[in-house]
Amino acid sequence: MTSSSKGTFQPESDVHITYEDQQKINKFARLNAKLEDYKDQIKFKENDLMNIEDACNEIELMDSDEQIPYLVGEVFIYQNVEKTEKCLDETKTKIEEEIKDLKSKADGVKENMGDLKSHLYGKFGSHINLEVDEEQ
């Protein structure tokens, strides 16, 4: 048996990574983590929005003189249907704006990642993998 084939790594070519390249790789990783955070926040806000829309649909079925418990902070207050609908509409509008803002920020991060990705792939080619494995 020869020991020359054991545990030796022979790269296709020598790839030299400069300090600036490493900084760009690190920045790409940070941006990728930030993008994942934005995606999670968007998903959470969209779920909240769906719950509010469900609540609005349920309230439409109620009598106008019924008192509805509405959560404010940690306390439920009772208010009429009209006031509750107004509060839900305001909350819905606020969440829609937050989702729009988060999507805009995520698009900016994607654009920065695209620039870094093109530079890094241009320099390192197949020696670097910047693609995200989608589990879903």
C-alpha positions as CSV (number, residue, x, y, z in Angstrom):
1,M,0.0,0.0,0.0
2,T,1.2,3.4,-0.8
3,S,0.6,6.3,1.6
4,S,0.6,8.9,-1.1
5,S,-3.1,8.6,-1.8
6,K,-4.2,8.9,1.8
7,G,-5.4,12.2,3.2
8,T,-3.9,14.4,0.5
9,F,-5.9,17.2,-1.0
10,Q,-5.0,18.2,-4.5
11,P,-6.9,21.3,-5.6
12,E,-7.5,21.8,-9.3
13,S,-5.5,25.0,-9.1
14,D,-4.1,27.1,-6.3
15,V,-6.6,29.7,-5.2
16,H,-5.3,32.6,-3.3
17,I,-7.8,34.3,-1.0
18,T,-6.8,37.9,-0.1
19,Y,-8.0,39.7,3.0
20,E,-10.4,41.7,0.9
21,D,-11.8,38.5,-0.6
22,Q,-12.4,37.1,2.9
23,Q,-14.1,40.3,3.9
24,K,-16.4,40.0,0.9
25,I,-17.2,36.4,1.8
26,N,-17.9,37.3,5.4
27,K,-20.1,40.2,4.2
28,F,-22.0,37.8,2.0
29,A,-22.6,35.5,4.9
30,R,-23.8,38.3,7.1
31,L,-26.2,39.5,4.4
32,N,-27.5,36.0,3.9
33,A,-28.2,35.8,7.6
34,K,-30.0,39.2,7.5
35,L,-32.0,38.1,4.5
36,E,-33.2,35.0,6.4
37,D,-34.2,37.1,9.3
38,Y,-36.2,39.4,7.0
39,K,-37.9,36.3,5.5
40,D,-38.8,35.0,8.9
41,Q,-40.2,38.5,9.9
42,I,-42.2,38.7,6.7
43,K,-43.7,35.3,7.3
44,F,-44.6,36.2,10.9
45,K,-46.2,39.5,9.8
46,E,-48.1,37.8,7.0
47,N,-49.5,35.3,9.5
48,D,-50.6,38.2,11.8
49,L,-52.2,39.8,8.8
50,M,-54.1,36.6,8.0
51,N,-55.3,36.3,11.6
52,I,-56.5,39.9,11.5
53,E,-58.4,39.3,8.2
54,D,-60.0,36.3,9.8
55,A,-61.1,38.4,12.8
56,C,-62.5,41.0,10.5
57,N,-64.6,38.3,8.7
58,E,-65.9,37.0,12.1
59,I,-66.8,40.4,13.3
60,E,-68.9,41.1,10.2
61,L,-71.2,38.2,11.3
62,M,-71.8,39.8,14.7
63,D,-74.6,42.1,15.8
64,S,-73.7,45.8,15.8
65,D,-74.6,46.2,19.5
66,E,-72.4,43.3,20.8
67,Q,-69.4,44.0,23.0
68,I,-66.2,42.5,21.7
69,P,-63.1,41.8,23.8
70,Y,-60.1,43.5,22.1
71,L,-56.5,42.8,23.3
72,V,-54.5,45.9,24.1
73,G,-51.1,45.1,25.5
74,E,-51.9,42.5,28.2
75,V,-55.5,43.6,28.9
76,F,-58.7,42.9,27.1
77,I,-61.0,45.9,26.7
78,Y,-64.6,45.6,25.5
79,Q,-65.8,47.8,22.7
80,N,-68.5,47.8,20.1
81,V,-68.3,46.2,16.6
82,E,-67.7,49.5,14.8
83,K,-64.8,50.6,17.0
84,T,-63.2,47.1,16.9
85,E,-63.5,47.1,13.0
86,K,-61.7,50.4,13.0
87,C,-58.9,49.2,15.3
88,L,-58.5,46.1,13.2
89,D,-58.3,48.1,10.0
90,E,-55.7,50.4,11.5
91,T,-53.7,47.4,12.6
92,K,-54.0,45.7,9.3
93,T,-52.8,48.9,7.5
94,K,-49.8,49.1,9.8
95,I,-48.8,45.5,9.3
96,E,-49.2,45.8,5.5
97,E,-46.8,48.8,5.6
98,E,-44.4,46.8,7.8
99,I,-44.4,43.9,5.3
100,K,-43.8,46.3,2.4
101,D,-40.9,47.9,4.3
102,L,-39.4,44.4,5.1
103,K,-39.7,43.3,1.5
104,S,-38.0,46.5,0.4
105,K,-35.1,45.9,2.8
106,A,-34.9,42.2,1.7
107,D,-34.7,43.3,-2.0
108,G,-31.8,45.7,-1.1
109,V,-30.0,42.9,0.7
110,K,-30.6,40.6,-2.3
111,E,-29.1,43.2,-4.6
112,N,-26.0,43.6,-2.5
113,M,-25.7,39.8,-2.3
114,G,-26.0,39.6,-6.1
115,D,-23.1,42.1,-6.6
116,L,-20.9,40.2,-4.1
117,K,-21.9,36.9,-5.7
118,S,-21.0,38.0,-9.2
119,H,-17.6,39.3,-8.0
120,L,-16.8,36.2,-5.9
121,Y,-17.9,33.7,-8.6
122,G,-15.9,35.8,-11.2
123,K,-12.8,35.4,-9.1
124,F,-13.1,31.9,-7.7
125,G,-15.4,30.2,-10.2
126,S,-16.4,26.7,-9.1
127,H,-14.1,26.9,-6.0
128,I,-16.7,28.7,-4.0
129,N,-20.4,27.9,-3.4
130,L,-22.6,30.8,-2.4
131,E,-26.0,29.1,-3.3
132,V,-28.5,28.6,-0.5
133,D,-29.9,25.1,-0.1
134,E,-33.7,25.5,0.0
135,E,-35.2,23.0,2.4
136,Q,-38.8,23.7,1.3
